Amino acid sequence: MKRNWLKNVVSLIGLTIFLILAVGSTDESSVEKDVSTQSASYSISAQQLYADYKANEVAADQRYKGKILEVYGEIDNIGKDITDTIYITLKGDKYFGSVQCFFSKDHEYQVANLSKGQFVTVKGKCDGKMMNILLRGCILK
């Protein structure tokens, strides 16, 4: 029984690492070309976007996933993921959830000059929810 439990935990950890690397391997520059040339389908606050996903992820995916969004809100975190991709998170939920906005290296200087607590508008392509709501190929408005 303990062996099966341990195998399940190891498998779950491996799957989690694979998913993180798969999501992080998206080339932000190529997605950004689409984002910069298309107009946003929706302009929405990070809190409302997160609330929509929390209420019904299937319906939110139908409405937002694969579409260009302008999302505005307060910066909660600024950093790099394990693949060295630059991101900011916008507060989506009072305690836990966020909208995570990924940027290409071309925007490193801009992101480096942002501050936690600052309000920004970000334009990006919605990639659905995986713990956070993900926006790819982001540009600051």
C-alpha positions in Angstrom: 0.0 0.0 0.0 2.8 2.4 0.9 4.6 1.6 -2.4 1.5 2.5 -4.5 1.1 5.7 -2.6 4.8 6.6 -3.1 4.5 5.7 -6.9 1.5 8.0 -7.1 3.3 10.9 -5.4 6.4 10.5 -7.6 4.2 10.3 -10.8 2.3 13.4 -9.7 5.5 15.3 -9.1 6.8 14.2 -12.5 3.6 15.2 -14.3 3.6 18.6 -12.5 7.2 19.3 -13.6 6.4 18.2 -17.2 3.3 20.5 -17.3 5.3 23.5 -15.9 8.0 23.0 -18.5 5.5 22.5 -21.3 3.6 25.7 -20.5 6.9 27.6 -19.9 8.2 26.5 -23.3 5.8 28.7 -25.2 7.7 31.3 -27.2 6.4 34.6 -25.9 7.8 36.5 -28.9 5.8 34.6 -31.5 2.6 35.0 -29.4 3.3 38.7 -28.9 3.2 39.2 -32.7 -0.4 38.1 -32.7 -1.2 40.2 -29.6 0.3 43.4 -31.0 -1.5 43.2 -34.3 -5.0 42.2 -33.1 -7.5 44.2 -31.1 -8.6 42.9 -27.7 -11.8 40.9 -27.6 -12.5 42.0 -24.0 -11.2 44.6 -21.6 -11.7 43.2 -18.1 -10.3 43.6 -14.5 -8.1 40.9 -13.2 -10.5 40.4 -10.4 -13.5 39.9 -12.7 -11.5 37.5 -15.0 -10.5 35.4 -12.0 -14.1 35.5 -10.6 -15.4 34.3 -14.0 -13.0 31.4 -14.0 -13.7 30.5 -10.4 -17.5 30.5 -11.0 -17.3 28.2 -14.1 -14.0 27.3 -15.7 -15.7 25.7 -18.7 -17.8 28.8 -19.5 -14.8 31.1 -19.0 -12.6 29.1 -21.3 -15.4 29.3 -24.0 -15.5 33.0 -23.6 -11.8 34.0 -23.1 -9.4 31.1 -24.0 -7.4 31.8 -27.2 -8.7 35.4 -27.3 -6.7 38.6 -26.9 -7.6 40.4 -23.7 -6.8 43.7 -22.0 -6.6 43.0 -18.3 -6.1 45.7 -15.8 -5.3 45.5 -12.1 -2.8 45.7 -9.3 0.6 44.0 -9.5 1.0 41.4 -6.9 4.3 39.8 -7.9 7.1 40.3 -10.5 9.5 37.5 -11.4 10.8 34.8 -13.7 9.6 31.2 -13.9 11.8 28.1 -14.0 12.3 28.6 -17.7 13.5 32.2 -17.1 10.4 33.7 -18.6 9.5 37.1 -17.2 6.1 37.5 -15.7 3.9 39.7 -13.5 0.9 38.6 -11.6 -2.2 40.8 -11.1 -4.4 40.3 -8.1 -7.4 38.2 -9.1 -8.6 37.0 -5.8 -8.4 38.4 -2.3 -6.2 35.6 -1.0 -5.1 33.0 -3.5 -5.7 33.4 -7.3 -3.9 35.6 -9.8 -3.7 36.5 -13.4 -0.2 35.6 -14.6 1.1 37.7 -17.5 4.2 36.4 -19.4 6.5 38.7 -21.4 9.2 38.1 -23.9 12.8 39.1 -23.1 12.2 42.3 -25.2 10.1 43.7 -22.3 12.7 43.0 -19.6 13.5 46.7 -19.1 9.8 47.7 -18.9 9.0 44.9 -16.4 12.1 45.7 -14.3 10.8 49.2 -13.8 7.4 48.1 -12.4 6.5 47.9 -8.7 4.3 45.7 -6.6 1.1 47.6 -5.9 1.2 49.5 -9.2 -1.9 49.4 -11.4 -1.3 48.4 -15.0 -3.1 47.3 -18.1 -1.7 44.3 -19.9 -2.7 43.0 -23.3 -2.2 39.3 -23.9 -3.6 36.1 -25.2 -5.6 34.1 -22.7 -4.2 30.5 -22.2 -6.9 29.4 -19.7 -6.4 28.4 -16.1 -3.6 26.3 -14.6 -3.6 27.4 -10.9 -3.5 31.0 -12.2 -5.2 32.5 -15.2 -2.4 32.7 -17.9 -1.9 35.4 -20.4 0.9 34.9 -23.0 2.8 37.3 -25.3 1.9 40.2 -23.1 2.6 43.9 -23.7 2.0 46.8 -21.3 -0.6 49.3 -22.4 
